[in-house]
């Protein structure tokens, strides 16, 4: 039986319990909201709220006391820089426990513990509704009914205005997305066209190079043919010249022989 036992050890020894609470406090100060069991959340609230009270006095001594409990320099810096100015006007009750049901495995009661000043849903101040009072004569019941009707109409008109604004925003977003899609398609088409044009230009250059190579080869073949013809003509001319010289020599020899025979006959 737990007579007068105010500390829940959570089935852990002192060192393990202190380390667990320190780590849970660091996670809570870093993320502003954590989910855990109800028993741990209640122990954590007792552990972390004195630390938040110490952070209101930004001094070296307070930082050293907080660091001795948290053992994390980054979390201590965030606590004194971001969290402390926001909770400066609060005199306690820095955390809130919201029960979330039972856990499936062991049916433990679960909850969510969070910093009160960092919940944007609860901290937003609700606009005060103003009721219209008519100055027309009549019973009080009629005036009250009229005012209620006017309040309802105002609420309906406000809802319609909000819905119209939301629909306009969605239409603008859809138009922006459609324009972006059209721009993307246009850029893709231009890229494809440029690629096709580049391929056509490359093919034309390749064809021109092939034509130039063919013309060079044909010119070389023609030059070789001309050179061969010139060589053949020279050889033919040389043969004709040699034949003419041979015929001339034979004619001269024959004339010489005839003249020698005539001389012999005269003698």
Secondary structure, 3 states (H helix, E strand, C coil): CCCCCCCCCCCCCHHHHHHHHHHHHHHHHHHCEEEEEHHHHHHHHHHHHHHHHHCCCCCHHHHHHHHHHHCCHHHHHHHHHHHHHHCCCCCCCCEEEEEEEECCCCCCEEEEEEEHHHCHHHHCCCCCCCCCCCCCCCCHHHHHHHHHHHHHHHHHHHHHHHHHHHHHHHHHHHHHHHHHHHHHHHHHHHHHHHHHHHHHHHHHHHHHHHHHHHHHHHHHHHHHHHHHHHHHHHHHHHHHHHHHHHHHHHHHHHHHHHHHHHHHHHC
